[in-house]
Amino acid sequence: MVLHVQRPLPDGAVLEARFEDPATGAMLVLQQPARPGRKGYKFESQPLSGVEAERDYRTEVRLLAAAGGEVLESHARSYRSAVDQTILPKRPRD
């Protein structure tokens, strides 16, 4: 997930990305501190397993006042895979 900043972020703010883990349904949470002047932030989850075709997976991006602090802004979206992970090879081909 890549976030593009459209206006200055508050001092001390933290960006948080949440990804639904297909294997467990739990939310994987990643955080990065906001940096003055920075225009983009990249969040990558660990490798996932258990992806099912035609099932929605929830993601959420939150702007926090500080780590563990008040939520200033939140945006949620769902993604859907057209391919079931069981049809993919166990590992990449050479």
N, C-alpha and C positions, 0 to 999 in steps of 0.2 A: 504494500500500500504506500502510495506517495501522497503527501499533503503539500499543497501550495498555499502559502500565506498570502492573504489578500489585504491585510492591514496590520499595523504594528501590534505585537502581542504584549500583554502587561509584564512588567518586571517580575521575575521570579516564577512566571507561569510554567506549566508543564503540559506537554502534549501526550495524550494517552491513546493508544490503539488497542482495540479488543477484537479478537478473532474467535469465532466458535470452533472448537476442536471437533472435527467430524467423528473421531473415535470415541470421545467421552461426552460431548455436549457441553463441557466446561468452557469458560472463556479464557483464552490465553491473553495476558495483559502485558503490553510493552509500553515503556515511558521514555520520553526524552525531554530534557529541559529546553525551554524556548531560548533562543539566542538573538540578541538585537541584530537586525539587518538580515538575518537568514530568511530566505524565501522558500525553501523546500526542506522537507523531512521525509526520510524513507524508513518504513517499518517492515521488517521481514519476520514471519513466523518461523518456527522450527519446521522441519519436514513433517507433513501431515499424512495420516493414513485413515482409511475408512470412508473416503469420499464416495457418496452415492449419487447416481444420476437422478436428475429431476427432484432434488431436495434442496430447499433453501438453507443457506448458511449465513448467519448474522455477523455483521461487523459493526463496530461503533468507534467513532473518534470523539474524544472529549478534550476540552481545554480546561485545565484545572488551575486554580489560583496558585497552588504550590503542590508538591508531591503529597498525595493523600488529602488535598484540600478541597475547597468548594468547587463544584462544577460550574464554570462560567458559560460554557457552550457545549452542545452535544449534537452529533449527526450520526444517524444509523442508516444502514443499507444492508440488503441481503443479496447474496450472489448464489447462482445455481450452476452446477456443472451438468453438461449434456452427456458426459462420459462417466461411467462407473469405474472406479479405481481397479476393480477386479479384472478388467480386460487389459490393463496396462502391464508391460513387462515388469518383472520383479526388480530389475536394475537396468540402467542405461546400457545400450549397445555400444560397442567400441567403434 
